[in-house]
Amino acid sequence: MNQKSKTYRIFEVFNYIFLTLVALICILPFLHVLAVSLSSNAAVNSGTVTFFPKDFSLEAYKYLAGKTEFLRSLLVSVKRVIIGTAIGVTTTILCAYPLSKENSDFKLRKYYVWIFIFAMLFNGGLIPTYLVVKQVGFIDTIWALVIPGAVATGNIILMLNFFRGIPKALEEAALIDGANHWTILFKVYLPLSTASIATITLFTMVGHWNDWFAPLLYMNNTANYPLATYLQNMIQASSLIKDATDPELIKQLLAIGNKTLQSSQIFLGALPILCVYPFLQKYFAKGITIGSVKG
């Protein structure tokens, strides 16, 4: 027992050290970006900014507060996340519920399951997808960003397994009381699936917020770019000053600095998801583990 206890303590110490290192690897780059965004241009160019700001300055954030393109792209992202998450979670639940009924009269259940698995491994390709989106008239609309990826197979499988884990006795009792499947879904299954729904909601939100490639394909007007695509263009730009023509604006950009401005935009782009995550985190681990036990 003493040897086992000693071995366990060694493992526990090693585990804490390892997890601390992993956490630092995740947190330190973000702290560096925040420190650069709050530092002066001279301090950033000197290479002395690490994880704490030097020559503290809020000029980059003051500039972004009045920048129309940044604020517009932020609103587009918020709109996309709200609409895309609502559609994605709804389609996931409506697909997973009937597929979870192993002994139902739904004869094509296994057929549809294989279709979803096949779609998870293979797709029609970039050009056919673009042609379909174009033919239905979604180019330069918000629907081009939310409809093509509305059915996420991974989320459906997660939700399906969660529904299978709910005791059958609850459904049988509801059927005896005269409930139909819509009533069972909304009055029995969904209240018991809070953890799993929160998990797929978080996955869907992060996916829509971070996606920058789809808008490059489907948006001809840069005014329709969401924040991720706007930031990608800004980061790729060699300099934000070269396109400026107003002398006062050039002077302001020179004082702020290219790296400082880019870092402030990256931080503001990540901030909304960071604010949402703590409210869903308590359901995250539970939703993943419960939804993945049964197969």
C-alpha positions as CSV (number, residue, x, y, z in Angstrom):
1,M,0.0,0.0,0.0
2,N,2.8,2.4,0.8
3,Q,4.6,1.6,-2.5
4,K,1.3,2.0,-4.4
5,S,0.6,5.3,-2.6
6,K,4.1,6.6,-3.4
7,T,3.7,5.6,-7.0
8,Y,0.4,7.3,-7.2
9,R,1.8,10.5,-5.7
10,I,4.7,10.5,-8.3
11,F,2.1,10.1,-11.1
12,E,0.0,12.9,-9.7
13,V,2.9,15.3,-9.5
14,F,3.9,14.3,-13.1
15,N,0.3,14.8,-14.2
16,Y,0.1,18.3,-12.7
17,I,3.4,19.3,-14.3
18,F,2.4,18.0,-17.7
19,L,-1.1,19.6,-17.7
20,T,0.5,22.9,-16.5
21,L,2.9,22.8,-19.4
22,V,0.1,22.1,-21.8
23,A,-2.0,25.0,-20.4
24,L,1.0,27.4,-20.7
25,I,1.5,26.4,-24.3
26,C,-2.1,27.4,-24.9
27,I,-2.2,30.5,-22.8
28,L,1.2,32.2,-23.4
29,P,0.8,32.9,-27.2
30,F,-2.6,34.6,-26.4
31,L,-1.0,36.6,-23.6
32,H,1.8,37.7,-26.0
33,V,-0.8,38.9,-28.6
34,L,-2.6,40.8,-25.9
35,A,0.7,42.3,-24.6
36,V,1.7,43.4,-28.1
37,S,-1.7,45.0,-28.7
38,L,-1.3,47.1,-25.5
39,S,2.3,48.2,-26.2
40,S,3.7,51.1,-28.1
41,N,5.1,50.7,-31.6
42,A,8.6,51.5,-30.4
43,A,8.5,48.7,-27.7
44,V,7.1,46.2,-30.2
45,N,9.7,47.0,-32.9
46,S,12.5,46.7,-30.3
47,G,11.5,43.1,-29.6
48,T,11.2,43.5,-25.9
49,V,7.5,42.8,-25.5
50,T,6.9,39.2,-24.2
51,F,3.9,38.5,-22.0
52,F,3.4,41.9,-20.4
53,P,2.8,45.2,-22.2
54,K,5.6,47.8,-22.4
55,D,4.8,51.6,-22.8
56,F,1.1,50.8,-22.2
57,S,-1.1,52.2,-25.0
58,L,-4.7,51.9,-26.0
59,E,-4.3,53.7,-29.4
60,A,-4.8,50.5,-31.4
61,Y,-8.2,49.9,-29.7
62,K,-9.2,53.5,-30.1
63,Y,-8.4,53.3,-33.8
64,L,-10.5,50.1,-34.2
65,A,-13.4,51.6,-32.3
66,G,-13.9,54.0,-35.2
67,K,-12.9,51.7,-38.0
68,T,-16.1,50.9,-40.1
69,E,-14.7,47.8,-41.8
70,F,-13.8,46.1,-38.6
71,L,-17.1,46.8,-36.9
72,R,-19.0,45.8,-40.0
73,S,-17.2,42.5,-40.2
74,L,-17.8,41.9,-36.5
75,L,-21.5,42.3,-37.0
76,V,-21.5,39.9,-39.9
77,S,-19.7,37.3,-37.7
78,V,-22.2,37.8,-34.9
79,K,-25.1,37.4,-37.4
80,R,-23.5,34.3,-38.9
81,V,-23.0,32.7,-35.5
82,I,-26.5,33.3,-34.4
83,I,-28.2,32.0,-37.6
84,G,-25.7,29.2,-38.2
85,T,-25.8,27.9,-34.7
86,A,-29.6,27.9,-34.6
87,I,-29.9,26.0,-37.9
88,G,-27.0,23.7,-37.0
89,V,-28.3,22.7,-33.6
90,T,-31.9,22.3,-34.9
91,T,-30.8,20.0,-37.8
92,T,-28.6,18.0,-35.5
93,I,-31.4,17.3,-33.1
94,L,-34.0,16.5,-35.8
95,C,-31.6,14.1,-37.5
96,A,-30.3,12.4,-34.4
97,Y,-33.7,11.7,-32.7
98,P,-35.2,9.4,-35.4
99,L,-31.8,7.7,-36.1
100,S,-31.6,6.8,-32.4
101,K,-34.8,4.7,-32.6
102,E,-33.3,1.2,-33.2
103,N,-36.7,-0.7,-32.9
104,S,-38.9,1.8,-34.7
105,D,-40.8,1.6,-38.0
106,F,-38.2,3.8,-39.7
107,K,-37.0,1.1,-42.1
108,L,-34.4,3.3,-43.7
109,R,-32.6,4.3,-40.5
110,K,-29.5,2.3,-41.1
111,Y,-29.4,3.5,-44.7
112,Y,-29.3,7.1,-43.6
113,V,-26.7,6.4,-40.9
114,W,-24.4,5.1,-43.6
115,I,-25.1,8.1,-45.8
116,F,-24.0,10.4,-42.9
117,I,-20.9,8.4,-42.3
118,F,-20.0,8.4,-46.0
119,A,-20.6,12.2,-46.1
120,M,-18.3,12.6,-43.2
121,L,-15.4,10.9,-45.1
122,F,-16.1,12.1,-48.6
123,N,-17.5,15.2,-50.3
124,G,-18.3,16.4,-53.7
125,G,-15.4,18.7,-54.0
126,L,-14.8,22.5,-53.9
127,I,-15.9,23.3,-57.5
128,P,-19.2,21.3,-57.4
129,T,-20.0,22.8,-54.0
130,Y,-19.4,26.3,-55.3
131,L,-21.6,25.7,-58.4
132,V,-24.4,24.4,-56.2
133,V,-24.2,27.5,-54.0
134,K,-24.2,29.7,-57.0
135,Q,-27.1,28.0,-58.8
136,V,-29.4,28.4,-55.7
137,G,-28.5,32.1,-55.5
138,F,-26.6,32.1,-52.2
139,I,-23.6,34.0,-53.5
140,D,-23.0,37.2,-51.5
141,T,-25.6,36.2,-48.9
142,I,-25.4,35.0,-45.3
143,W,-27.0,31.7,-46.4
144,A,-23.9,30.7,-48.3
145,L,-22.0,30.6,-45.0
146,V,-24.6,28.7,-42.9
147,I,-26.5,26.3,-45.2
148,P,-23.7,24.2,-46.8
149,G,-22.4,23.2,-43.4
150,A,-25.7,23.1,-41.6
151,V,-25.6,19.3,-41.1
152,A,-22.5,18.3,-39.1
153,T,-22.2,14.5,-39.1
154,G,-19.9,14.4,-36.1
155,N,-22.4,16.4,-34.0
156,I,-25.2,14.1,-35.2
157,I,-23.4,11.0,-34.1
158,L,-22.6,12.6,-30.7
159,M,-26.3,13.6,-30.2
160,L,-27.5,10.2,-31.5
161,N,-25.4,8.3,-28.9
162,F,-26.6,10.6,-26.2
163,F,-30.3,10.0,-27.1
164,R,-29.6,6.2,-27.1
165,G,-28.4,6.5,-23.5
166,I,-31.7,7.9,-22.2
167,P,-33.8,5.2,-20.5
168,K,-36.4,3.7,-22.8
169,A,-38.9,3.5,-19.9
170,L,-39.3,7.3,-20.1
171,E,-40.4,7.2,-23.7
172,E,-42.7,4.2,-23.1
173,A,-44.3,6.0,-20.2
174,A,-44.9,9.1,-22.4
175,L,-46.4,6.9,-25.2
176,I,-48.8,5.3,-22.7
177,D,-49.9,8.8,-21.7
178,G,-50.7,9.6,-25.3
179,A,-47.7,11.6,-26.2
180,N,-46.5,11.7,-29.8
181,H,-42.8,11.8,-30.9
182,W,-42.7,15.6,-31.1
183,T,-43.9,15.8,-27.5
184,I,-41.4,13.1,-26.4
185,L,-38.6,15.0,-28.1
186,F,-39.4,18.4,-26.6
187,K,-40.8,17.3,-23.2
188,V,-38.6,14.3,-22.4
189,Y,-35.4,14.1,-24.5
190,L,-34.3,17.7,-24.8
191,P,-34.6,18.6,-21.1
192,L,-32.4,15.6,-20.3
193,S,-29.9,16.5,-23.1
194,T,-28.7,19.9,-21.8
195,A,-25.0,18.8,-21.6
196,S,-24.9,17.4,-25.1
197,I,-26.8,20.3,-26.7
198,A,-24.4,22.8,-25.0
199,T,-21.5,20.8,-26.4
200,I,-22.7,20.8,-30.0
201,T,-23.7,24.5,-29.6
202,L,-20.1,25.3,-28.6
203,F,-18.7,23.3,-31.5
204,T,-21.0,25.0,-34.0
205,M,-20.4,28.5,-32.7
206,V,-16.6,28.1,-32.8
207,G,-16.7,26.6,-36.3
208,H,-18.7,29.5,-37.7
209,W,-16.7,32.1,-35.8
210,N,-13.3,30.8,-36.9
211,D,-14.1,30.0,-40.5
212,W,-12.5,32.4,-43.0
213,F,-12.2,30.3,-46.1
214,A,-15.9,29.9,-47.1
215,P,-16.4,33.7,-47.3
216,L,-13.4,34.0,-49.7
217,L,-15.2,31.6,-52.0
218,Y,-18.8,32.8,-51.8
219,M,-18.5,36.6,-51.1
220,N,-17.6,38.8,-54.0
221,N,-18.2,42.0,-52.0
222,T,-15.7,42.5,-49.2
223,A,-18.3,44.3,-47.2
224,N,-19.9,40.9,-46.6
225,Y,-16.7,39.4,-45.1
226,P,-17.1,38.1,-41.5
227,L,-14.4,39.0,-38.9
228,A,-12.2,35.9,-39.5
229,T,-11.9,36.6,-43.2
230,Y,-11.3,40.3,-42.6
231,L,-8.5,39.5,-40.1
232,Q,-7.0,37.0,-42.5
233,N,-6.7,39.7,-45.1
234,M,-5.3,42.2,-42.7
235,I,-2.7,39.8,-41.4
236,Q,-1.6,38.8,-44.9
237,A,-1.2,42.5,-45.9
238,S,2.4,43.6,-45.7
239,S,1.4,46.9,-44.4
240,L,-1.8,48.7,-43.3
241,I,-0.2,52.1,-44.1
242,K,0.5,51.7,-47.8
243,D,-3.2,52.0,-48.8
244,A,-3.8,55.1,-46.6
245,T,-4.0,58.5,-48.3
246,D,-5.1,60.8,-45.5
247,P,-2.0,62.4,-43.9
248,E,-3.6,62.3,-40.4
249,L,-4.5,58.7,-40.8
250,I,-0.9,57.8,-42.0
251,K,0.5,59.6,-38.9
252,Q,-1.9,57.7,-36.6
253,L,-1.0,54.3,-38.2
254,L,2.7,55.1,-37.9
255,A,2.3,55.8,-34.2
256,I,0.3,52.6,-33.6
257,G,2.4,50.3,-35.7
258,N,1.4,47.4,-38.0
259,K,2.0,44.6,-35.5
260,T,0.2,46.3,-32.7
261,L,-2.9,46.9,-34.8
262,Q,-2.9,43.4,-36.1
263,S,-2.6,42.0,-32.6
264,S,-5.4,44.1,-31.3
265,Q,-7.7,42.8,-34.1
266,I,-6.7,39.2,-33.4
267,F,-7.5,39.7,-29.6
268,L,-10.8,41.3,-30.3
269,G,-11.7,38.5,-32.7
270,A,-11.1,35.8,-30.1
271,L,-12.7,37.7,-27.2
272,P,-16.4,36.9,-27.9
273,I,-15.8,33.1,-28.0
274,L,-13.7,33.4,-24.8
275,C,-16.6,35.2,-23.1
276,V,-19.1,32.5,-24.2
277,Y,-16.9,29.4,-23.4
278,P,-17.0,29.7,-19.5
279,F,-20.8,29.5,-19.5
280,L,-20.7,26.3,-21.6
281,Q,-17.6,24.7,-20.2
282,K,-19.3,22.9,-17.3
283,Y,-21.4,21.0,-19.9
284,F,-18.5,20.4,-22.3
285,A,-16.7,17.4,-20.7
286,K,-20.0,15.7,-19.7
287,G,-21.5,16.1,-23.1
288,I,-18.4,14.7,-24.8
289,T,-18.0,11.6,-22.5
290,I,-21.7,10.7,-22.3
291,G,-22.2,11.1,-26.0
292,S,-19.2,8.9,-26.9
293,V,-19.7,5.9,-24.6
294,K,-22.3,4.1,-26.6
295,G,-21.8,3.3,-30.3
